[in-house]
Amino acid sequence: MKLRDHPLVFHKGFRSWPQIWVCGAKRPVEDDENGTLTQATIHGLAEFRITFRMNNDDGEYLALIDF
């Protein structure tokens, strides 16, 4: 199953996918799936949160998904 299709990808009643990629003061990535995933971090099971890091032509971006 793809993460985006999982029934628990919701936070406070809203879908957590697609996530918003951000890079400091730069604007968000226009194509949210264009880049190379370089890191995925699970933040303790009590927080229900995953942080993603990816690189694309514009630089390094971060995204957060809450469950």
MODELLER restraints for C-alpha pairs under 7 A, 6 or more apart:
rsr = mdl.restraints
at = mdl.atoms
rsr.add(forms.Gaussian(group=physical.xy_distance, feature=features.Distance(at['CA:4:A'], at['CA:17:A']), mean=5.85, stdev=0.5))
rsr.add(forms.Gaussian(group=physical.xy_distance, feature=features.Distance(at['CA:8:A'], at['CA:67:A']), mean=6.34, stdev=0.5))
rsr.add(forms.Gaussian(group=physical.xy_distance, feature=features.Distance(at['CA:9:A'], at['CA:15:A']), mean=5.94, stdev=0.5))
rsr.add(forms.Gaussian(group=physical.xy_distance, feature=features.Distance(at['CA:9:A'], at['CA:16:A']), mean=5.45, stdev=0.5))
rsr.add(forms.Gaussian(group=physical.xy_distance, feature=features.Distance(at['CA:9:A'], at['CA:17:A']), mean=6.77, stdev=0.5))
rsr.add(forms.Gaussian(group=physical.xy_distance, feature=features.Distance(at['CA:9:A'], at['CA:67:A']), mean=5.51, stdev=0.5))
rsr.add(forms.Gaussian(group=physical.xy_distance, feature=features.Distance(at['CA:10:A'], at['CA:16:A']), mean=5.14, stdev=0.5))
rsr.add(forms.Gaussian(group=physical.xy_distance, feature=features.Distance(at['CA:10:A'], at['CA:67:A']), mean=5.28, stdev=0.5))
rsr.add(forms.Gaussian(group=physical.xy_distance, feature=features.Distance(at['CA:11:A'], at['CA:66:A']), mean=5.75, stdev=0.5))
rsr.add(forms.Gaussian(group=physical.xy_distance, feature=features.Distance(at['CA:11:A'], at['CA:67:A']), mean=4.93, stdev=0.5))
rsr.add(forms.Gaussian(group=physical.xy_distance, feature=features.Distance(at['CA:16:A'], at['CA:65:A']), mean=5.72, stdev=0.5))
rsr.add(forms.Gaussian(group=physical.xy_distance, feature=features.Distance(at['CA:16:A'], at['CA:66:A']), mean=6.34, stdev=0.5))
rsr.add(forms.Gaussian(group=physical.xy_distance, feature=features.Distance(at['CA:19:A'], at['CA:63:A']), mean=6.14, stdev=0.5))
rsr.add(forms.Gaussian(group=physical.xy_distance, feature=features.Distance(at['CA:19:A'], at['CA:64:A']), mean=6.64, stdev=0.5))
rsr.add(forms.Gaussian(group=physical.xy_distance, feature=features.Distance(at['CA:19:A'], at['CA:65:A']), mean=6.40, stdev=0.5))
rsr.add(forms.Gaussian(group=physical.xy_distance, feature=features.Distance(at['CA:20:A'], at['CA:28:A']), mean=6.75, stdev=0.5))
rsr.add(forms.Gaussian(group=physical.xy_distance, feature=features.Distance(at['CA:20:A'], at['CA:63:A']), mean=5.75, stdev=0.5))
rsr.add(forms.Gaussian(group=physical.xy_distance, feature=features.Distance(at['CA:21:A'], at['CA:28:A']), mean=5.37, stdev=0.5))
rsr.add(forms.Gaussian(group=physical.xy_distance, feature=features.Distance(at['CA:21:A'], at['CA:29:A']), mean=5.75, stdev=0.5))
rsr.add(forms.Gaussian(group=physical.xy_distance, feature=features.Distance(at['CA:21:A'], at['CA:32:A']), mean=6.66, stdev=0.5))
rsr.add(forms.Gaussian(group=physical.xy_distance, feature=features.Distance(at['CA:21:A'], at['CA:61:A']), mean=5.77, stdev=0.5))
rsr.add(forms.Gaussian(group=physical.xy_distance, feature=features.Distance(at['CA:21:A'], at['CA:62:A']), mean=5.40, stdev=0.5))
rsr.add(forms.Gaussian(group=physical.xy_distance, feature=features.Distance(at['CA:21:A'], at['CA:63:A']), mean=4.73, stdev=0.5))
rsr.add(forms.Gaussian(group=physical.xy_distance, feature=features.Distance(at['CA:22:A'], at['CA:28:A']), mean=4.76, stdev=0.5))
rsr.add(forms.Gaussian(group=physical.xy_distance, feature=features.Distance(at['CA:22:A'], at['CA:29:A']), mean=6.86, stdev=0.5))
rsr.add(forms.Gaussian(group=physical.xy_distance, feature=features.Distance(at['CA:22:A'], at['CA:61:A']), mean=5.26, stdev=0.5))
rsr.add(forms.Gaussian(group=physical.xy_distance, feature=features.Distance(at['CA:22:A'], at['CA:62:A']), mean=5.42, stdev=0.5))
rsr.add(forms.Gaussian(group=physical.xy_distance, feature=features.Distance(at['CA:22:A'], at['CA:63:A']), mean=6.49, stdev=0.5))
rsr.add(forms.Gaussian(group=physical.xy_distance, feature=features.Distance(at['CA:23:A'], at['CA:60:A']), mean=6.43, stdev=0.5))
rsr.add(forms.Gaussian(group=physical.xy_distance, feature=features.Distance(at['CA:23:A'], at['CA:61:A']), mean=4.71, stdev=0.5))
rsr.add(forms.Gaussian(group=physical.xy_distance, feature=features.Distance(at['CA:23:A'], at['CA:62:A']), mean=6.40, stdev=0.5))
rsr.add(forms.Gaussian(group=physical.xy_distance, feature=features.Distance(at['CA:34:A'], at['CA:56:A']), mean=6.85, stdev=0.5))
rsr.add(forms.Gaussian(group=physical.xy_distance, feature=features.Distance(at['CA:35:A'], at['CA:54:A']), mean=6.22, stdev=0.5))
rsr.add(forms.Gaussian(group=physical.xy_distance, feature=features.Distance(at['CA:35:A'], at['CA:55:A']), mean=5.49, stdev=0.5))
rsr.add(forms.Gaussian(group=physical.xy_distance, feature=features.Distance(at['CA:35:A'], at['CA:56:A']), mean=4.39, stdev=0.5))
rsr.add(forms.Gaussian(group=physical.xy_distance, feature=features.Distance(at['CA:36:A'], at['CA:54:A']), mean=5.29, stdev=0.5))
rsr.add(forms.Gaussian(group=physical.xy_distance, feature=features.Distance(at['CA:36:A'], at['CA:55:A']), mean=5.26, stdev=0.5))
rsr.add(forms.Gaussian(group=physical.xy_distance, feature=features.Distance(at['CA:36:A'], at['CA:56:A']), mean=6.34, stdev=0.5))
rsr.add(forms.Gaussian(group=physical.xy_distance, feature=features.Distance(at['CA:37:A'], at['CA:53:A']), mean=6.04, stdev=0.5))
rsr.add(forms.Gaussian(group=physical.xy_distance, feature=features.Distance(at['CA:37:A'], at['CA:54:A']), mean=4.25, stdev=0.5))
rsr.add(forms.Gaussian(group=physical.xy_distance, feature=features.Distance(at['CA:37:A'], at['CA:55:A']), mean=6.62, stdev=0.5))
rsr.add(forms.Gaussian(group=physical.xy_distance, feature=features.Distance(at['CA:38:A'], at['CA:53:A']), mean=5.62, stdev=0.5))
rsr.add(forms.Gaussian(group=physical.xy_distance, feature=features.Distance(at['CA:38:A'], at['CA:54:A']), mean=5.10, stdev=0.5))
rsr.add(forms.Gaussian(group=physical.xy_distance, feature=features.Distance(at['CA:38:A'], at['CA:55:A']), mean=6.95, stdev=0.5))
rsr.add(forms.Gaussian(group=physical.xy_distance, feature=features.Distance(at['CA:39:A'], at['CA:52:A']), mean=5.74, stdev=0.5))
rsr.add(forms.Gaussian(group=physical.xy_distance, feature=features.Distance(at['CA:39:A'], at['CA:53:A']), mean=5.02, stdev=0.5))
rsr.add(forms.Gaussian(group=physical.xy_distance, feature=features.Distance(at['CA:39:A'], at['CA:54:A']), mean=6.91, stdev=0.5))
rsr.add(forms.Gaussian(group=physical.xy_distance, feature=features.Distance(at['CA:40:A'], at['CA:50:A']), mean=6.74, stdev=0.5))
rsr.add(forms.Gaussian(group=physical.xy_distance, feature=features.Distance(at['CA:40:A'], at['CA:51:A']), mean=5.67, stdev=0.5))
rsr.add(forms.Gaussian(group=physical.xy_distance, feature=features.Distance(at['CA:40:A'], at['CA:52:A']), mean=4.57, stdev=0.5))
rsr.add(forms.Gaussian(group=physical.xy_distance, feature=features.Distance(at['CA:40:A'], at['CA:53:A']), mean=6.47, stdev=0.5))
rsr.add(forms.Gaussian(group=physical.xy_distance, feature=features.Distance(at['CA:41:A'], at['CA:50:A']), mean=5.50, stdev=0.5))
rsr.add(forms.Gaussian(group=physical.xy_distance, feature=features.Distance(at['CA:41:A'], at['CA:51:A']), mean=5.17, stdev=0.5))
rsr.add(forms.Gaussian(group=physical.xy_distance, feature=features.Distance(at['CA:41:A'], at['CA:52:A']), mean=6.57, stdev=0.5))
rsr.add(forms.Gaussian(group=physical.xy_distance, feature=features.Distance(at['CA:42:A'], at['CA:49:A']), mean=6.11, stdev=0.5))
rsr.add(forms.Gaussian(group=physical.xy_distance, feature=features.Distance(at['CA:42:A'], at['CA:50:A']), mean=4.62, stdev=0.5))
rsr.add(forms.Gaussian(group=physical.xy_distance, feature=features.Distance(at['CA:42:A'], at['CA:51:A']), mean=6.66, stdev=0.5))
rsr.add(forms.Gaussian(group=physical.xy_distance, feature=features.Distance(at['CA:43:A'], at['CA:49:A']), mean=5.59, stdev=0.5))
rsr.add(forms.Gaussian(group=physical.xy_distance, feature=features.Distance(at['CA:43:A'], at['CA:50:A']), mean=6.13, stdev=0.5))
rsr.add(forms.Gaussian(group=physical.xy_distance, feature=features.Distance(at['CA:48:A'], at['CA:66:A']), mean=5.93, stdev=0.5))
rsr.add(forms.Gaussian(group=physical.xy_distance, feature=features.Distance(at['CA:48:A'], at['CA:67:A']), mean=5.23, stdev=0.5))
rsr.add(forms.Gaussian(group=physical.xy_distance, feature=features.Distance(at['CA:49:A'], at['CA:65:A']), mean=5.70, stdev=0.5))
rsr.add(forms.Gaussian(group=physical.xy_distance, feature=features.Distance(at['CA:49:A'], at['CA:66:A']), mean=4.52, stdev=0.5))
rsr.add(forms.Gaussian(group=physical.xy_distance, feature=features.Distance(at['CA:49:A'], at['CA:67:A']), mean=6.21, stdev=0.5))
rsr.add(forms.Gaussian(group=physical.xy_distance, feature=features.Distance(at['CA:50:A'], at['CA:64:A']), mean=5.90, stdev=0.5))
rsr.add(forms.Gaussian(group=physical.xy_distance, feature=features.Distance(at['CA:50:A'], at['CA:65:A']), mean=5.32, stdev=0.5))
rsr.add(forms.Gaussian(group=physical.xy_distance, feature=features.Distance(at['CA:50:A'], at['CA:66:A']), mean=6.65, stdev=0.5))
rsr.add(forms.Gaussian(group=physical.xy_distance, feature=features.Distance(at['CA:51:A'], at['CA:63:A']), mean=5.78, stdev=0.5))
rsr.add(forms.Gaussian(group=physical.xy_distance, feature=features.Distance(at['CA:51:A'], at['CA:64:A']), mean=4.58, stdev=0.5))
rsr.add(forms.Gaussian(group=physical.xy_distance, feature=features.Distance(at['CA:51:A'], at['CA:65:A']), mean=6.45, stdev=0.5))
rsr.add(forms.Gaussian(group=physical.xy_distance, feature=features.Distance(at['CA:52:A'], at['CA:62:A']), mean=5.63, stdev=0.5))
rsr.add(forms.Gaussian(group=physical.xy_distance, feature=features.Distance(at['CA:52:A'], at['CA:63:A']), mean=5.10, stdev=0.5))
rsr.add(forms.Gaussian(group=physical.xy_distance, feature=features.Distance(at['CA:52:A'], at['CA:64:A']), mean=6.29, stdev=0.5))
rsr.add(forms.Gaussian(group=physical.xy_distance, feature=features.Distance(at['CA:53:A'], at['CA:61:A']), mean=5.70, stdev=0.5))
rsr.add(forms.Gaussian(group=physical.xy_distance, feature=features.Distance(at['CA:53:A'], at['CA:62:A']), mean=4.61, stdev=0.5))
rsr.add(forms.Gaussian(group=physical.xy_distance, feature=features.Distance(at['CA:53:A'], at['CA:63:A']), mean=6.55, stdev=0.5))
rsr.add(forms.Gaussian(group=physical.xy_distance, feature=features.Distance(at['CA:54:A'], at['CA:60:A']), mean=5.70, stdev=0.5))
rsr.add(forms.Gaussian(group=physical.xy_distance, feature=features.Distance(at['CA:54:A'], at['CA:61:A']), mean=5.33, stdev=0.5))
rsr.add(forms.Gaussian(group=physical.xy_distance, feature=features.Distance(at['CA:54:A'], at['CA:62:A']), mean=6.54, stdev=0.5))
rsr.add(forms.Gaussian(group=physical.xy_distance, feature=features.Distance(at['CA:55:A'], at['CA:61:A']), mean=6.19, stdev=0.5))
